[in-house]
Amino acid sequence: MRLQPFRFLTLFLVVALLVAACGAPPTQPPPAQEPAAEGAAEAPAAEAEAPAAEAEPTPIVAQAGEGDTQLIYWNGLTGSDGVTMVQMVEAFTQEHPEVSVRVEMMPWGTYFDKLLTSLVSGNPPDLFLLHEFEIPQFASQGVLRETSDFYDGYGGPIPEDDIVEKTLASLEYQGNRYGVPLDIHGWGFWYNKDLFEAAGLDPDVCPTDGVELLDFARKLTVDANGNTAESPNFDPENVAQWGVHVSWFKPTILSTLWQFGGDWTDRQGKATLNSEAGIQAVQFWYDLIYKEHVAPQPAGFDAWQSFAGGQLAMTPEGSWFLNFVNENGVNWGVCPFPKIGNEQVTWTSSHVIYTPKTLPDEKLEAAKQLIAYLSDSGLFWATSGQPPARKSQLEALTLEEYPSAKVLGESFLSFGRYDYAHECIQEVIDSAYMPELDAIFNNVKSVEQGLDDANSRIQDILDRCGP
């Protein structure tokens, strides 16, 4: 299989995605907003001006091929990994000239709502990309097509035995299998080798546990006068270079929480985020900000641009970070997420390609061919940093050609953990624990109060949606 994308379309898409990325890096959650003071009074409703409605972001569109059978493919890959995806689709249409594909990419926050609306209204795309943990949320509404027939055990093109076992298991819901996994991505630990060398650290060695992480961060946090956080003259109010950053709360805290033996639910209907394990996990990262002064307060801090500009030395970040650091010329290193708790665990997820239950029969074969082609192209997808979901492709990764995918892929296989897939998972994340973690890490609430409030929110959701 040769991937030879159309150069003009790819160049156009690169420009479009760079324009889209002028704000926060698009594969990262948006930067935290400045927190409101706890208990601040709201303006009376009669005096408040109605906020202007935000315009819905325009999807980034790429048309590949001119075949009579057209497939509409939606995804949330608005970062540079979207360029890689479109290159794969272009290559498919070169081998299958009878098929054309319209790829529409939009920010994940917009994408989820728009996709669900299209599925419920009966006007969905022909295939779309989500994650494994969202299967119950969508399948419970009867909008996903069961896809066992995409696998060779049922006459399909996907070799079932070549899919990573825990990834394949994550696609099961109430006795049915949904979707085809593209990768097994997740959370790692990235660092700037040049800043390591400047601090007298070995650029090929990164922290493996919480003690080493703090030690490295102290050496790498530097104030405007050149004093590190180890110095008695260090000025925490005037930091020029930060040692580390909490980064995206969800995978950082879930990874650390699981390491301490906790979870956000006991999976029997009880919320458990405010357990001792939860307190230990959140307190570790909180102390890096407010006790050790080696990490910035998240509100208003742009971690990706700070890392690219040499003002941030280390950061937990996803496997998708690769294209960004390469495009910005960072002399980077990457390693597994450190073992901060008692057990080495890291958050893992998968991009999964689905088809709607209403997919017309005349498009089914073309959709199978495209999805199989994307699955077969896992090594090309790995050039964007995402380890493939196929075992044979993972085994073919080399440090020379795929350094980050190799290192992180091995960690995801060894100790990666998928989150609990719940029918109301997006509400649990967006409305329950993420706002409270934001309040904690921006020092609006104490660790204990924030976790108690998050736990109450989760419990309300579990009581309503089920365990």
C-alpha positions in Angstrom: 0.0 0.0 0.0 1.5 3.4 -1.0 0.2 6.6 0.4 0.7 9.3 -2.2 -1.6 12.2 -1.3 -2.7 14.9 -3.6 -0.1 17.7 -2.8 -2.4 20.7 -3.6 -5.2 19.4 -1.4 -2.8 18.5 1.4 -1.1 21.9 1.3 -4.5 23.7 1.4 -5.5 21.5 4.4 -2.3 22.3 6.2 -3.0 26.0 5.8 -6.6 25.6 6.9 -5.6 23.6 10.0 -2.9 26.1 11.0 -5.4 28.9 10.7 -7.8 26.9 12.9 -5.0 26.4 15.4 -4.1 30.1 15.8 -5.8 30.0 19.2 -5.4 27.0 21.5 -3.8 23.9 19.9 -6.9 22.1 18.6 -6.2 18.6 19.9 -5.8 20.0 23.4 -8.7 21.2 25.6 -9.1 25.0 25.5 -7.1 26.9 28.0 -8.7 27.3 31.4 -10.6 30.6 31.9 -9.9 32.9 34.7 -11.8 31.6 37.6 -14.6 33.6 39.2 -14.2 34.1 42.9 -16.0 31.6 45.0 -19.4 32.9 46.1 -19.2 36.0 43.9 -22.6 37.7 43.5 -24.2 37.5 40.1 -25.6 40.6 38.5 -29.4 40.8 38.7 -31.0 39.2 35.7 -33.0 42.3 34.8 -29.8 44.4 34.5 -27.6 41.8 32.7 -27.2 42.0 29.0 -27.9 38.9 27.0 -24.6 37.5 25.7 -24.2 37.4 21.9 -24.7 33.9 20.5 -21.4 32.3 19.5 -21.2 31.4 15.9 -20.9 27.7 15.2 -17.3 27.0 14.0 -17.2 26.2 10.3 -16.0 22.7 9.6 -12.7 22.2 7.8 -13.7 20.3 4.7 -11.5 18.2 2.4 -12.9 16.5 -0.7 -11.0 13.4 -1.9 -11.7 11.6 -5.2 -14.5 12.1 -7.8 -16.2 8.7 -7.7 -20.0 8.3 -8.0 -20.3 6.7 -4.6 -19.8 9.5 -2.1 -19.1 8.9 1.6 -19.4 11.7 4.2 -16.9 11.2 7.0 -16.9 13.4 10.1 -14.3 13.6 12.8 -12.9 16.0 15.4 -9.3 15.9 14.2 -8.8 19.7 13.7 -5.1 19.4 14.6 -2.2 18.4 12.5 -3.3 14.8 12.9 -6.2 15.8 10.7 -3.8 16.3 7.9 -2.5 12.8 8.3 -6.0 11.4 8.3 -6.9 13.2 5.1 -3.8 11.9 3.4 -4.9 8.4 4.2 -8.4 9.1 2.8 -6.9 10.6 -0.3 -4.7 7.5 -0.8 -7.8 5.3 -0.5 -9.7 7.2 -3.2 -6.7 6.8 -5.5 -6.9 3.0 -5.1 -10.8 3.1 -5.2 -11.6 5.7 -7.9 -15.3 4.7 -7.8 -15.5 6.2 -4.3 -15.3 9.9 -3.3 -15.1 11.0 0.3 -16.0 14.4 1.8 -14.1 14.7 5.1 -15.5 17.3 7.6 -13.5 18.1 10.7 -14.7 20.3 13.5 -13.7 21.0 17.1 -14.6 18.1 19.5 -16.9 20.4 21.6 -19.0 21.3 18.6 -18.6 17.9 17.0 -20.3 15.8 19.8 -23.5 17.9 19.8 -23.7 18.2 16.0 -23.1 14.5 15.5 -25.7 13.4 18.1 -28.2 15.8 16.6 -27.6 14.4 13.1 -27.9 10.8 14.3 -31.2 11.4 16.2 -32.7 13.4 13.3 -31.8 10.8 10.7 -29.4 12.8 8.7 -26.0 11.6 9.9 -22.6 11.2 8.1 -21.9 7.8 6.6 -19.0 7.2 9.0 -17.6 9.1 11.9 -14.8 9.0 14.5 -15.4 8.9 18.2 -13.7 7.2 21.2 -14.4 3.8 22.8 -15.7 5.3 26.1 -18.6 7.0 24.2 -20.1 3.8 22.9 -22.7 3.4 25.7 -23.8 7.0 25.3 -24.5 6.6 21.6 -25.4 2.9 21.4 -28.0 3.3 24.2 -29.9 5.7 21.9 -30.0 3.1 19.1 -28.1 5.2 16.6 -25.0 3.1 16.0 -24.7 0.2 13.6 -23.5 -3.0 15.0 -20.3 -3.8 13.2 -19.4 -7.5 13.8 -19.7 -8.0 10.1 -16.7 -5.7 9.5 -14.5 -8.4 11.1 -13.2 -11.5 9.4 -15.0 -13.8 11.8 -18.2 -12.7 10.2 -16.9 -12.4 6.6 -15.5 -8.8 6.9 -12.1 -7.4 6.0 -10.8 -6.6 9.5 -8.6 -9.3 11.0 -10.1 -9.7 14.5 -7.1 -11.6 16.0 -4.8 -8.7 15.0 -6.6 -6.1 17.2 -5.2 -5.5 20.7 -7.4 -7.6 23.0 -8.3 -4.9 25.5 -9.1 -2.5 22.7 -11.4 -5.0 21.0 -13.1 -5.7 24.4 -13.7 -2.0 24.8 -16.0 -2.0 21.8 -18.5 -4.4 23.4 -21.8 -3.0 24.7 -24.7 -5.2 25.8 -23.5 -8.2 23.7 -22.9 -6.1 20.5 -19.7 -4.8 19.0 -19.5 -1.2 17.7 -16.9 0.3 15.4 -13.4 -0.4 14.3 -10.5 0.9 16.4 -7.9 3.0 14.6 -5.4 3.4 17.4 -4.6 2.9 21.1 -3.6 6.4 22.2 -3.1 7.9 25.6 -1.2 9.9 28.2 2.6 10.2 28.3 5.2 12.6 29.6 7.0 15.0 27.2 10.1 17.1 27.9 12.4 19.6 26.3 15.9 18.1 25.9 17.6 21.4 25.5 16.2 22.6 28.8 17.3 19.4 30.5 20.9 19.9 29.3 20.9 23.5 30.4 19.8 22.3 33.9 22.6 19.7 34.0 20.2 16.8 33.5 20.7 13.9 31.2 18.5 14.6 28.1 17.9 10.9 27.6 16.6 10.2 31.1 13.2 11.4 32.4 11.5 11.1 35.7 10.0 7.7 36.5 8.1 8.5 39.7 6.8 11.3 41.8 9.9 11.9 43.8 12.0 12.2 40.6 9.4 14.4 38.9 9.5 16.9 41.8 13.3 16.8 41.8 13.5 17.5 38.1 10.9 20.2 38.3 12.8 22.1 41.0 15.9 22.1 38.8 14.0 23.1 35.7 11.9 25.9 37.3 13.8 29.2 36.9 12.9 32.7 37.9 13.7 35.9 36.0 17.0 36.3 37.9 18.2 32.8 36.9 17.5 31.1 40.3 16.0 27.7 40.2 13.3 26.5 42.6 16.1 24.8 44.6 17.7 28.1 45.5 16.8 30.0 48.7 16.7 33.2 46.5 14.1 31.8 44.1 11.3 34.2 43.4 8.0 32.2 42.8 6.2 35.4 41.8 8.5 36.0 38.9 9.0 32.7 37.1 10.5 32.7 33.6 10.6 29.0 33.0 8.3 26.4 34.6 9.4 22.9 35.4 6.1 21.1 34.8 2.4 21.7 34.3 -0.8 19.8 35.4 -2.0 19.8 31.7 -5.4 18.4 30.8 -7.0 17.5 34.2 -8.9 14.5 33.0 -6.1 12.1 31.9 -3.6 13.5 34.4 -5.9 13.0 37.4 -7.4 9.7 36.2 -4.0 8.3 35.6 -2.8 9.4 39.1 -6.1 8.4 40.8 -5.9 4.9 39.3 -2.2 4.7 40.5 -3.4 5.2 44.1 -6.0 2.5 43.7 -9.1 4.8 43.2 -11.7 5.6 40.6 -14.5 8.0 40.1 -17.1 5.3 40.6 -17.3 1.8 42.1 -19.2 0.8 39.0 -22.1 -0.3 41.1 -23.8 3.1 41.3 -21.6 4.9 43.9 -19.4 7.9 43.2 -16.0 7.5 44.8 -13.9 10.4 43.5 -13.5 12.0 47.0 -11.8 8.8 48.4 -8.4 8.9 50.0 -7.0 7.9 46.7 -8.7 10.8 45.0 -7.3 13.3 47.6 -3.8 11.9 47.2 -3.9 12.1 43.5 -5.2 15.7 43.3 -3.0 16.9 46.3 0.1 15.8 44.5 -0.5 18.1 41.5 -2.0 20.9 43.6 1.2 21.0 45.7 3.4 21.3 42.6 1.6 24.6 42.0 1.0 26.2 45.4 3.6 24.5 47.7 6.6 23.8 45.5 6.0 26.6 43.0 7.3 24.5 40.1 4.0 24.5 38.1 1.9 27.4 37.0 -1.7 28.1 37.9 -3.7 26.7 34.9 -6.0 29.7 34.3 -4.7 31.7 31.3 -1.6 29.5 30.9 -1.1 28.1 27.4 0.9 24.9 27.9 1.4 24.0 24.3 2.8 27.4 23.3 4.9 27.7 26.4 6.4 24.3 25.7 7.1 25.3 22.1 8.6 28.6 23.3 10.9 27.0 25.9 9.1 28.4 28.9 7.8 25.0 30.0 10.3 22.1 30.4 8.0 19.1 31.1 4.3 18.3 30.6 2.0 15.3 30.8 0.5 15.2 27.3 -1.1 12.8 24.8 0.5 10.8 22.0 -1.1 13.3 19.6 1.4 15.9 20.7 4.0 14.7 18.2 3.1 16.8 15.1 2.9 20.0 17.2 6.4 19.7 18.8 7.9 18.7 15.4 6.2 21.6 13.6 7.6 24.0 16.3 11.2 22.6 16.2 11.3 21.4 19.8 14.2 19.1 20.7 11.8 16.8 22.5 11.9 13.6 24.5 9.0 11.4 25.6 8.6 8.7 28.2 5.7 6.9 30.0 3.6 8.7 32.5 5.5 8.5 35.8 4.5 6.2 38.6 3.3 8.7 41.2 1.1 6.3 43.2 1.5 2.7 44.2 0.9 1.1 40.8 2.0 2.2 37.3 -1.1 3.0 35.3 -1.8 5.6 32.6 -5.0 6.7 30.9 -5.6 5.1 27.5 -8.2 5.6 24.9 -8.9 4.7 21.2 -10.1 6.5 18.2 -12.9 4.3 16.8 -14.6 4.6 13.4 -18.4 4.0 13.4 -21.2 3.9 11.0 -24.8 5.0 11.7 -27.6 2.5 12.0 -29.3 4.2 9.1 -26.3 3.7 6.7 -27.8 2.9 3.2 -27.0 -0.6 1.9 -25.6 1.0 -1.3 -22.9 2.7 0.8 -22.1 -0.1 3.1 -19.5 -1.9 1.0 -17.7 1.4 0.3 -17.7 2.3 4.0 -16.3 -1.2 4.8 -13.5 -0.7 2.3 -12.6 2.8 3.6 -12.6 1.7 7.2 -10.5 -1.4 6.4 -8.1 0.8 4.5 -7.7 3.2 7.4 -7.1 0.2 9.7 -4.6 -1.2 7.4 -2.8 2.2 7.3 -2.0 2.1 11.0 1.8 2.6 10.4 1.1 5.8 8.4 -1.3 7.0 11.2 1.6 6.3 13.7 3.5 9.1 12.0 1.1 11.5 13.8 2.2 9.9 17.1 -0.8 7.6 17.5 0.1 3.9 18.2 -2.0 1.7 16.0 -4.6 -0.7 17.4 -3.3 -3.6 15.3 -0.8 -5.9 17.0 1.2 -6.6 13.9 1.6 -2.8 13.3 2.6 -2.2 16.9 5.3 -4.8 16.6 6.5 -3.2 13.4 7.1 0.2 15.1 10.8 1.1 15.5 12.4 3.8 17.6 14.2 5.2 14.6 11.0 5.7 12.5 8.3 6.1 15.2 10.0 7.1 18.4 7.1 8.5 20.4 4.5 5.9 19.1 7.0 3.1 20.0 7.7 4.4 23.5 4.1 5.3 24.4 2.5 2.4 22.6 4.5 -0.1 24.7 3.4 1.7 27.9 -0.3 1.7 26.8 0.0 -2.0 26.1 1.7 -2.7 29.4 -0.2 -0.6 31.9 -2.7 1.6 29.9 -6.2 1.6 31.3 -9.5 2.5 29.6 -11.9 4.7 31.5 -15.2 3.2 32.6 -17.7 3.6 29.7 -20.9 5.0 31.1 -24.1 6.1 29.3 -23.7 9.6 30.7 -19.9 9.7 30.5 -19.7 13.1 28.8 -21.8 14.6 31.4 -19.7 13.1 34.2 -16.6 14.6 32.6 -17.9 18.0 31.4 -20.4 18.8 34.1 -19.2 16.9 37.2 -15.5 16.6 37.8 -13.8 18.9 35.3 -15.3 22.1 36.6 -14.4 21.1 40.2 -10.9 20.2 39.2 -10.6 23.6 37.5 -11.7 25.3 40.8 -9.2 23.3 42.8 -6.2 23.9 40.6 -7.0 27.6 40.3 -7.2 27.8 44.1 -10.9 28.7 44.2 -11.7 25.6 46.3 -9.7 23.4 48.6 -8.8 19.9 47.4 -11.3 18.3 49.8 -14.1 20.7 49.0 -13.7 20.5 45.3 -13.6 16.7 45.4 -16.6 16.5 47.6 -18.6 18.8 45.3 -17.4 16.8 42.2 -18.5 13.5 43.9 -21.9 14.9 44.7 -22.3 15.9 41.0 -21.2 12.5 39.9 -23.6 10.8 42.3 -26.5 12.8 41.0 -25.7 11.7 37.5 -25.3 8.0 38.5 -28.6 8.2 40.4 -30.3 9.5 37.2 -28.5 7.5 34.5 -27.8 4.3 36.3 -24.6 2.6 37.4 
